[in-house]
């Protein structure tokens, strides 16, 4: 499932509407959050038919300032818990995916003197529920100095207050891929300001629910803010049963399909009792992220008491136990071929 969140800076012009439609068509999100709509909620709601997302809740703008809109696909059951000019708080039940969680879609307080009130709002929301929690949107503040690019520095006091808020809410930044800054004022030279103001955060239980989540910073010419695309990953693939992984491993011919490091399936079959937990963790992660984490690779290294490592993407990044085995038995295929050619 994908989630799209964007400070669109107004949906009153056709160009921005076309961009929203293009983003939805390209990324197929089940939830779409727009902030700074700068429109009355009744007008924004009409957009749901063009987006093909029948669920809607919104907050009208205050003149040409603010305004929020949340659209969702009819495959989701979404219950609005609370809403104000700074956030829409909902419970999301995905019957097909078997998940239920709280989502808070935020538009941070732009005025510095009122920003602490925004952080207090989030802390109160945390106190209301201990369900898996996802918070996404524009927070209107950077967390760290390196998230801000301009000739002036960010206020350490303001950033510290934001960090304290996330700590009290037990929220963690989900990271990102793409351009490092989500806001660009578009000016030249020393007047240019770029900041990471938009982000996706979640608590530990939500991260456990969607372990393969990726956050992408997209590009658009229609706003000074980058849209966020949150990809929750294939939860069903991650739920592959341990027995299915074991069965698949032992169905491979013992000497079949060695990787470039020369390891056949027999090695893992013979050492299954020792490496079972690490192999299962690696395969599950590989299904949803296309790589093996350094943590899993480090666990394998520790179990086998490996002092020398070789990481190879085609082998899930697992370390090669060179040194524990007779070196000649585990020469890489390339090395064997090179020796034959040299002869």
C-alpha positions, -999 to +999 in steps of 0.1 A: +000+000+000+012+035-008+005+068+009+010+102-007+014+134+014+020+168-001+019+204+008+005+214-025+003+252-018-033+255-031-056+233-052-074+263-067-055+262-100-056+237-127-019+231-129-017+219-093-048+197-098-032+181-128-001+174-108-021+158-080-039+136-106-005+127-122+010+117-089-019+095-080-019+079-114+018+072-112+020+059-076-015+044-070-017+055-033-046+043-011-043+074+011-037+109-002-031+138+022-029+174+009-021+204+031-024+241+024-053+234+001-063+271+005-099+262-003-132+256+013-136+219+022-168+216+000-148+225-031-118+203-023-141+173-017-151+173-054-116+163-062-122+128-049-141+117-080-113+127-102-088+109-080-108+078-078-107+079-040-142+079-026-133+085+011-128+120+022-124+143+052-112+178+051-106+211+070-114+244+054-087+270+049-087+303+068-089+325+038-059+318+017-040+301+045-040+264+055-067+239+046-063+200+049-077+171+029-074+134+033-087+110+006-088+072+008-096+042-013-128+024-006-108-008+001-099+008+035-121+015+064-111+049+078-126+064+109-119+101+116-109+105+153-101+141+154-093+170+131-082+206+133-063+232+113-030+213+120-039+176+116-064+149+107-062+119+130-078+087+118-079+050+124-071+029+093-084-007+090-072-026+061-094-057+061-076-073+032-042-068+047-053-076+082-038-044+097-052-017+119-034+015+129-037+052+138-026+077+112-021+114+120-015+136+090+000+169+100+005+205+088+029+221+113+024+255+129+042+281+107+045+307+135+074+301+158+056+315+188+028+289+185+049+259+175+051+245+210+013+242+210+016+219+180+041+196+198+017+195+228-011+184+205+009+155+193+019+145+228-018+145+238-027+123+209+000+098+220-016+096+254-050+088+240-040+056+222-012+030+223-022+015+189+004+014+161+009+051+152+020+067+119+025+105+116+032+121+083+032+155+066+049+189+070+061+195+105+074+230+096+106+224+115+139+206+109+152+181+135+189+187+130+212+215+116+223+193+087+187+192+075+189+230+067+208+246+040+211+284+040+235+311+052+218+313+086+214+285+111+183+269+125+173+277+161+188+249+184+160+256+209+133+250+183+149+219+170+154+206+205+117+211+212+108+191+181+131+163+191+117+162+226+082+160+211+091+129+190+108+114+220+077+118+242+055+105+214+079+075+209+081+084+172+111+077+149+118+091+116+114+065+088+142+078+067+140+087+030+153+082-005+156+111-029+165+148-026+176+156+010+155+187+014+117+188+010+114+226+009+131+250-015+123+287-016+134+288-052+157+319-048+192+322-061+225+326-044+227+334-007+189+339-006+183+302-013+169+282+016+164+245+015+151+225+045+137+191+053+103+201+067+083+171+056+088+137+070+071+104+079+075+091+115+061+060+133+064+042+166+079+008+171+047-012+169+038+005+135+073-003+122+069-039+132+036-040+114+052-026+082+089-035+083+096-029+047+084+007+046+102+031+023+098+069+021+106+087-012+110+124-017+094+130-051+100+160-074+073+184-087+074+219-104+041+229-088+051+236-052+081+246-031+075+214-011+084+179-023+056+153-021+063+123+002+055+088-011+054+062+017+055+026+004+044+001+031+058-028+011+043-063+006+032-073+041+020-108+028+055-115+014+071-106+047+048-130+064+062-160+046+062-189+070+094-202+084+085-237+073+081-225+037+116-211+037+131-243+052+112-264+026+125-243-002+161-245+010+160-283+013+144-287-021+175-272-037+200-298-050+229-299-025+254-288-052+231-267-073+230-229-077+263-219-060+267-181-059+299-163-071+316-172-038+312-209-046+288-218-018+263-245-028+230-251-010+246-280+009+265-256+032+233-241+045+215-274+046+243-289+068+244-259+090+207-253+092+205-259+130+231-232+136+220-207+110+182-213+109+172-180+126+197-159+105+187-175+072+149-170+079+155-134+088+176-128+057+151-144+033+121-125+048+139-092+045+152-099+010+116-106-002+105-070+008+137-049+006+158-067-020+188-068+003+200-083+035+206-059+065+241-055+080+226-068+113+217-102+099+250-104+081+268-096+114+248-123+132+259-149+107+295-138+111+293-141+148+278-176+147+304-189+124+333-170+141+343-154+108+372-130+108+372-122+070+340-111+052+329-109+016+296-093+008+279-102-024+243-089-033+234-121-051+241-140-019+218-119+003+249-101+016+258-130+039+294-132+049+316-160+035+333-182+062+367-180+046+392-191+072+370-217+089+371-239+058+399-251+036+405-222+013+407-243-018+372-256-013+357-221-014+376-202-041+353-180-061+342-192-095+360-163-111+392-173-094+389-209-106+383-198-141+412-173-140+436-200-129+424-223-157+428-196-183+463-187-171+472-224-175 
